[in-house]
Amino acid sequence: MDDPKEKIRGYFAQLFRKVDLQDDTDIFATGFVNSLMAMQLVMFVEKEFDLTIENEDLDLKNFNSINAISSLIERRSAVRV
């Protein structure tokens, strides 16, 4: 599988053209992502990585940084195998 972090960085690069997000930058605390964008982010993760995000996964800490999203993808992918 391609590096999930690269795909996530690419997604954010399309949304925030002039921002260089670090892998541990809290995208909610910095104001880059609001609740509407969070749902779009969930849909991106589900589609891009062919995963189903369960209700118990819908926690801001799972989506607040590139590292957190990547970890969630790895956990959900392991469950699927």
N, C-alpha and C positions, 0 to 999 in steps of 0.2 A: 504494500500500500504506500502511496505517496505520503510524504510527511504532512500530517494534518495541520501542523502549525503554518506551513507554507500556504495551504489553501485558505486558512483563516486569515492570515496576513493579507492575502490577495483580496479577500472579501472586504476587509476593513479598508484596504488601500483604495478600493472603488468608492467607498462611502466618504472617506476622509482623505482627500487627495494631498493635502499639505501637512498631514500629521504623520509622524514616525512613531507608531506605537511600539513600546517594548513588550516583550512577552508577559511581563508581570504588571503592566499598567492596568489599574482598576478602571475599566471603561465606564462604569456607572459613577464612581466617585469623581471622575474628571468631567462628567457631563457629556461624554461622547455618545452614550446610548441612553435612551429613555425607554419607558415601558412598551411603547409601540414598536420601536426598533428592536427591543428584546424579543418580541414575538417573531419578527422577521428573521432575527438571528437564529431562533429555534428552528424555524422552517428551513433556513439555509443549511443548518447542521443535519437535519433529517434528510433533506434531499441530496446534499453533496456527499454524505457519508452513508447513505442508505440505512438510516437508523430510525428507530422510533424512540422519541424522548417521552418517557413515562412521567406521570404526575409527580412522583417522588423526586424526579430529576429537575423539576422546575423550581430551582432554588437559585437565587442570584449568585451565590458563591460558586455555582457550577458554570456560570457564564460571565464572570466579572473580569476575566483576563484571557489572553490567548492561551496561557498555560492551563488555566482552569477548564477552558473549553476542550483543549486537547486531551486532558485527563479524563473528562467525561466521555469523549469519543472512544478513548481506549477502553474504559470500563464497559460502555455499552457494546462495543465490538466484541469484547471477551465474553459477554453474556450470550451473544448471538451465536458464537461458534460452537 
